[in-house]
Amino acid sequence: MDQIAKNVQSIMERIANAAIRCGRLPDEIALLAISKTFPKESIIRAAEAGLHRFGENRVQEAEDKIPHLAEIPDLEWHLVGHLQTNKARRAAELFDVVHSLDSVKLAIKLDQAGLDIGKVLSVLLQVDLGGEETKYGVEPARIPEMIEQISGLRGLRLNGLMTIPPYIEDAEKVRPYFARLREIRDDLESEQPGCLGLKHLSMGMSHDFEQAVREGATIVRIGTAVFGSRQ
């Protein structure tokens, strides 16, 4: 078994253990392998190890990978990085899910692109919980307004929330951010049932995904723990 396969097996076991400890089913959590900067060969090895969801950070890099991996069946591509409106059409063509919706303007561009190519694009609303200048996202107070403004777009399906909390070495100190995103989702769904579709919570990365699972993550975004250190 090569190293990527060993890593995948270890991560899946850790996800399952974290889920069981908080009374969840392991199948409730999807592992999204963040393949940005890693070569196509690494993605192939991860697919051979049983993964089929992969996340890229930039449209340009994805253009160099996704078309060349089309022979692998059932791959699902997620965009996890910030998306500029002028790249919206290409993103809609390449990706199945966009995690980083952060403006009505971008939503309208993605919606039009989806309608043009006959595709309903799954999107997650990126929520800014840390207030960091280097991070994107919608402030929690603006989320209901955002949902209302994009709810009528036929080329999009809003399926949940995503956040990138501040990096804290002690992963337990990140848990309040994950708990807060879950609370926001649950409050929104209580006030307007069905407004978040599949009700996904995309949160948790290589060093804190177990804490995210314990706070309700349905998608964990893991790169280095799958593929190794980036060059």
Helices and strands as residue ranges (DSSP letters): H 3-21, G 26-28, E 30-34, H 40-48, E 53-56, H 59-63, G 66-69, E 76-79, G 85-87, H 88-94, E 97-101, H 104-117, E 121-127, G 140-142, H 143-150, E 156-163, G 171-174, H 175-191, E 200-202, H 209-214, E 219-222, H 224-227
